[in-house]
Amino acid sequence: MGMKKLEILAKSSSSETPYTVECYLDENKISVFCSCPAGDNRLLCKHVKKIVAGDESILYDKNQKSELQMIIDHLKGTEISVLVSELNRQESIMEEAKRNSEKLKKKLKPLILNELEQ
């Protein structure tokens, strides 16, 4: 298979205008470029992470599900797929820990501050 280029429009959280994510598929490799500010700086932005994870929620145009599926199929069985799954798992653990930490702070704050104010 020769190199295949796909362009996917990704939702922007800061404007109505979508970002363009260019995906170049070659053998079992992928190169992805996003037009968002983080992507312009060659950082691994949320748009790229969601696309390589196959997360349809990032699609600006829901008619691009077939392009997204092509990327998912292309990455099946690669290290990229395994690493993306592990990254998503670790980020979920961190989000849960952050929520739990905030709950504990809310419980602790009145116990400590009320004691100091009396």
C-alpha positions in Angstrom: 0.0 0.0 0.0 1.3 3.5 -0.8 1.0 6.4 1.4 -2.6 7.5 1.9 -3.6 11.0 3.1 -6.8 11.6 5.1 -8.0 15.0 6.3 -10.4 15.0 9.3 -12.1 18.1 10.7 -11.8 18.2 14.5 -14.0 20.1 16.9 -12.5 23.1 18.5 -13.3 23.8 22.2 -12.5 27.5 21.7 -14.3 28.4 18.4 -16.9 27.3 15.9 -14.2 26.8 13.3 -12.8 23.2 13.2 -9.2 22.3 13.0 -7.8 20.3 10.2 -6.0 17.1 11.1 -4.0 15.6 8.3 -3.2 11.9 8.6 -0.7 10.1 6.5 -1.0 6.3 6.5 1.9 4.2 5.3 2.5 0.6 6.0 1.8 0.3 9.8 2.9 3.8 10.5 1.0 7.1 10.8 2.1 10.7 10.7 -0.5 13.2 12.0 -0.5 17.0 11.9 -3.1 19.2 13.5 -3.8 22.9 12.7 -4.5 23.8 16.3 -2.0 25.9 18.3 -0.6 22.9 20.1 -0.3 21.0 16.8 1.5 24.0 15.2 4.1 23.5 17.9 4.3 19.7 17.2 2.8 18.8 20.6 0.5 15.8 21.0 -2.8 17.7 21.1 -6.2 16.3 22.2 -7.4 16.3 18.6 -4.7 13.9 17.5 -5.0 11.7 20.6 -8.8 11.4 20.1 -8.4 10.6 16.4 -5.8 7.9 16.8 -7.9 6.5 19.7 -11.0 6.4 17.4 -13.0 8.8 19.5 -15.9 9.9 17.3 -16.7 12.8 19.7 -13.9 14.8 18.2 -15.4 14.7 14.7 -16.7 18.1 13.5 -18.3 16.4 10.5 -20.1 13.1 11.5 -19.9 12.1 7.9 -16.2 11.4 8.4 -16.8 8.3 10.5 -15.5 6.1 7.6 -12.2 8.1 7.5 -11.9 7.6 11.3 -12.6 3.9 10.9 -9.8 3.7 8.2 -7.3 5.1 10.8 -8.5 2.7 13.5 -8.2 -0.2 11.1 -4.8 0.9 10.0 -3.5 1.1 13.6 -4.9 -2.2 14.8 -2.2 -4.5 16.1 0.4 -1.7 16.2 2.3 -0.4 19.2 0.5 2.9 18.6 -2.9 1.3 19.3 -1.5 -0.3 22.5 0.1 2.9 23.8 -3.0 5.0 23.1 -5.1 2.5 25.0 -2.7 2.6 28.0 -2.6 6.5 27.8 -6.4 6.7 27.9 -6.4 4.3 30.9 -3.8 6.3 32.8 -5.5 9.6 32.1 -8.8 8.1 33.4 -7.0 7.0 36.6 -5.6 10.5 37.0 -9.0 12.2 36.4 -10.6 9.9 39.0 -7.8 10.7 41.5 -8.2 14.4 40.9 -12.0 14.1 41.6 -11.3 12.1 44.7 -8.7 14.6 45.9 -11.2 17.5 45.4 -13.8 15.7 47.4 -11.4 15.1 50.3 -10.3 18.8 50.2 -13.9 19.9 50.5 -14.4 17.6 53.5 -11.1 18.6 55.1 -11.4 22.4 54.6 -14.3 23.1 57.0 -12.7 20.9 59.7 -9.4 22.7 59.6 -10.6 26.3 58.9 -13.5 26.2 61.4 -11.1 25.1 64.1 -8.8 28.0 63.4 -11.6 30.6 63.4 -13.0 29.6 66.8 
